[in-house]
Amino acid sequence: MSELTSKTVSRRGFLSGLGVVGLTGAALSVVGCSSEGGSGSAGSAEVAEGGTLNISLAASPALLDPVKYTGVYESQIINTVCDTLVQYSMDLTEIVPCLATEWTVSDDGMTYTFTLRDDVTFQPGEYQDGRAMTAEDVKYSLERSNVESTNNRLDMLDHCNVISDTEIECVLKTPNSAFLTALTDGGNAILPQEEVEGWGDSFGEHLVGTGPFQMAQFTRDQQTELTRHEGYWGERPNLDGVVWKVITDSTQQANALFTGEVDLVTDLGGESLQTVSENSDYIVEQQEGLNFSYIYMNMQNGPTANADVRRAILMSIDRDEILAAAYPYGGGSVASVPLPRGSWGYDESVEELVPSYDPEGAKELLAGAGYPDGLELELFTGNTPASLDVATVVQQQLKANLNIDLVIHQNDWATLSSNASSGQCNMVCMSWTWYPDPYFFLNKQFSTAEIGGNGNAGLFSVPEVDDLLQQALEVTDQDERADLYKQALRLIVEQNPMIVYSTANSKNGLSKSVQGFVQRADNLVYVVNSEVNISKTA
């Protein structure tokens, strides 16, 4: 694989040099697809125009300002309203142009120069009337993300230099082979400064970007209404609008689809997965996702700061039982390592380092750690029924095997994310999903620099791991990067920082009226981009 050199990247752009490769077969294989017209699409090839696409979200989006968002529920809306400089292709195998048409990289890997489209306008808002986007907007948006991003999404950036209205340089602090991938994230969307500053803290409720749909109405905990952006620079959207509806109860998802309340259910789960799968009038598409679910244990505060306590807890956990609680109707698989199998940094041999189920051995280990009579811990988790089901099984296992009294706290996503970021919780139950590049899992969840973000909720800090993660960003050969990440993964697992218990399939339920939907392993739904333009028949 070639070293990073100064070069121009055209429309189908930049593949291997920066660690962007195809997913493994496991991540790309469709494990349950009943769509007519082939995998990744629904219905016939006929293209309809007009209508509103109603899409469900399994949790309520709270923070729609790109620098503040913390969950996939928010990114779904952000990615429909806003654009980034570059995007992942729909199969997640390459990075392709979006607002940038091409780019070059300096020989030292420190400077990226982007050429921008000259036909992009923002959606009209309260503080501007739909003006042209320029390099100044890119500079403002990326430097703002570098300083304010909740999840440190662009912490590798030092500054931007505007060359002209359509050309900009991005200068990094050190060479970072994940920079382009970071730019695909909705948290690094390009925004108009006057709207951001005009709305202040409420900008997310009045989000303005350059994307195919613009925000018409945001109603917290209910729905977000979007209408077509008539000045959109790309292919004209087939739909008049999109409405994202919050349906947190998985048992109601199928009903919403069957009654026509929604046309597409994201994160289809629970009994609804089975109900929709068994109805031939509807479509279920799923594939193994780029994610894992886990319970992070606090490594610096409280009883779990003791390595033997963490190991004892892991030895008392039956993952098959947890999986059955999380996915009683299918749609997931057991996992044990904090990196998805679809990532090119995954190392199957590391699974052997995860403590096996041994309740008696766990009890002896916990007693030796100073807790022969057990202890009390607090677990913070989401407010969905599935979250409670998982937490309850873990609670029962810890009580039966270790006499640990686990107090469960259910929170909405915004509160859970805030609690995780605080670093004060004994245990936090979450899921993590991102891109194939291991950087977005290992660096974001185990780097000391990420303490204070919701990724590193366990306050993980191991200098040897930090060194390996940094080295993996400074080399450009993907084989070398993969080797460094595998070394880091091994050291991470040896610390027993978290209970990794499952990987969820990316799964969606669709009405056959939906045309042109494309399934993605990262769970994101794109309504319109360079490869997709969803339509809806009557």
Secondary structure, 3 states (H helix, E strand, C coil): CCCCCCCCECCCCCCHHHCCCCCCHHHHCEEEECCCCCCCCCCCCCCCCCCEEEEEECCCCCCCCCCCCCCHHHHHHHHHHCCCCEEECCCCCCEEECCEEEEEECCCCCEEEEEECCCCECCCCCCCCCCECCHHHHHHHHHHHHHHCCCCCCCCEEEEEEEECCEEEEEECCCCCCHHHHHCCHHHCCCCHHHHHHHHHHHHHHCCCCCCEEEEEEECCCEEEEEECCCCCCCCCCCCEEEEEECCCHHHHHHHHHHCCCCEEECCCHHHHHHHHCCCCEEEEEEECCEEEEEEECCCCCHHHCHHHHHHHHHCCCHHHHHHHHCCCCCEEECCCCCCCCCCCCCHHHHHHCCCCCHHHHHHHHHHCCCCCCEEEEEEEECCHHHHHHHHHHHHHHHHHHCEEEEEEEECHHHHHHHHHHCCCCEEEEEEECCCCCHHHHHHHHCHHHCCCCCCCCCCCCHHHHHHHHHHHHCCCHHHHHHHHHHHHHHHHHCCCEEEEEEEEEEEEEECCEECCCCCCCCCCCCECCCCECEECC
